[in-house]
Amino acid sequence: MVSFETHPDRYRHWRLRVDGEVAWLTLDVDEQGGLQPGYELKLNSYDLGVDIELYDATQRLRFEHPGVRTVVVTSGKDKVFCAGANIRMLAAASHEWKVNFCKFTNETRNGMEDATANSGQTYLAAVNGACAGGGYELALACDHIVLVDDNSSTVALPEVPLLGVLPGTGGLTRVVDKRGTRKDLADVFATRSDGVKGRTAVEWKLVDELAPPRRFAEAVTERAKQLAARSTRPRDVDGVELPPLRRDRYVTSVPDRDAGTVTITVHVPEAAGALADGAEFWPLAMTRELDDLILDLRANEPELGTWLLRTEGDPQVLLDVERLLDTDHWLANEIVHYYKRALKRLDVTSRTLIALVEPGSCFAGMLAELAFACDRQYLLDDEEAGEAGRLMLTEANFGRYPMGNGLSRLESRFWGDRSHVDTLRKETGALLTPGAAKELGLVTDVLDDIDWADEIRIVVEGRNALSPDACTGMEANHRFVGPETVETKIFGRLSAWQNWVFVRPNASGEQGALRRYGTGQKAVFDRKRV
């Protein structure tokens, strides 16, 4: 079982130091600290355990250190920044492990960019040695890259020439889309195992600037202070400590292993609370639980292929919470973007998602986003009891929590029908009747209490009869419509191709490049293009 919870006191691979407006994240990997046996994390290479610590650090920097305006990512080892994902780990890992590892790594890198874009916390990569593969992808997630000009340190994406796979955690996409490297130069770069150094790296836009070894630390510090000066982060405010996670308070889960489902329920408290509650403020505490549960289920419960999402509580409390979040307070901003990232994690989760909108439910505003993230939504209308599932739109549903494609979930749901989205906006603040919810296209179907249990069972059984692989591909295609972004390209194009390449004989076969790397034997390729 993999746990995604940690604390700086327990880090084995990262050191976090805060010096006023600048924080230093130093990668110093413990070679014997692999999450699983069978490999050594040499040359600052990483596995999932290393990235779990990085994710924890990025979260704490946003919540516990609001005064930090620049985060410097560097290495604690001589002559090496990071060699990327550990090859022995990848070669020995199951396919689903590799996929989940890459997905989590992508989400963590995206979170770093989100901090720069939405929290005024700019990431700077201080590349003080050889930087290859996932190591360069880590640097690419930063807003600014300083490379030591020592005539030997390079940046490289050697996966294609050495391993027969792709730089699957954003490398190929960010080089051309974010860095603006010309595509022919990007092609040369991605097929050179030795990488690029010095002035050429700057000219090809692979890094932003060079600094000689004798003044590298000074140059990085100067640049960090310059980046900090342009930040909008607050000064002289106390952060919010993130205590050990208390599970099953606001988000509970009940697995049914025979049915291959897990029922996830988000519970709304009796009162909204206040920002002064810090980590106990309901939307922050709830999001931490939800985020952790998504990660836990993805990594540890791959056979629970259908997630049934429920909510319980008073919609009026949700309205009170949203009023507290709709301010320019730094903590409100961080909570909104954290919940946005948790929803995005749900969007790219390879599970069937079904919302059950029942009497006593609270699919209002920010929690309605959970329903709209689902592949289907069913609403129970118990006419005899005079009760029905509760669904309410608020302003939060019209862009506060955008998807990776930059659209709201309602814009994605009704892609190409802007007038209908405008019509929906007129319905904000009112509980929708079952008929209105169906007519407005906000639910898949409205069921009565007589048919409810049987119909939901039939839906679940029907899903379980389908190929899980086909469902994953189908759902991913349906969830993301409209414009492409760097984020959707990474998940929908680069990672999808990477997952296919991973299982091809040219990579993972007995004579494949990934399997033969480091053995002294050349890979034998099937030359047919597919």
Buried (B, 14 or more C-beta within 10 A) or exposed (E): EBEBBBEBEEBBBBBBEBEEBBBBBBBBBEBEBBBEEEBBBEBBBBBBBBBBBBBBBBBBBBBBBBBBBBBBBBBBBEEBBBBBBBBBBBBBBEEEBBBBBBBBBBBBBBBBBBBBEBBBBBBBBBBBBBBBBBBBBBBBBBBBBBBBBBEEBBBBBBBBBBBBBBBBBBBBBBBBBBBEBEEEBBBEBBEBBEBBBBEBBBEBBBBBBBBEEEEBBEBBBEBBBEBBEEBEBBEEEEBBEBEEBEBEBBBBBEBEEEBBBBBBBBBBBEEBBEBEBBBBBBBBBBBBBBBBBBBBBBBEBBEBBBBBBBBBBBBBBBBBBBEBBBEEBBBBBBBBBBBBBBBBBBBBBBBBBBBBBBBEBBBBBBBBBBBBBBBBBBBBBBEEEEBBBBBBBBEBBBEBBBBBBBBBBBBBBBBEEEEBBEEBEEBBEEBBBBEBBBEBEBBBEBBBBEEBEEBBEEBBEEBBEEEBEEBBEBBBEEBBBBEBBBBBBBBBEBBBBBBEBBEBBBBBBEBBBBBBBEEEEEBBBEEEEE
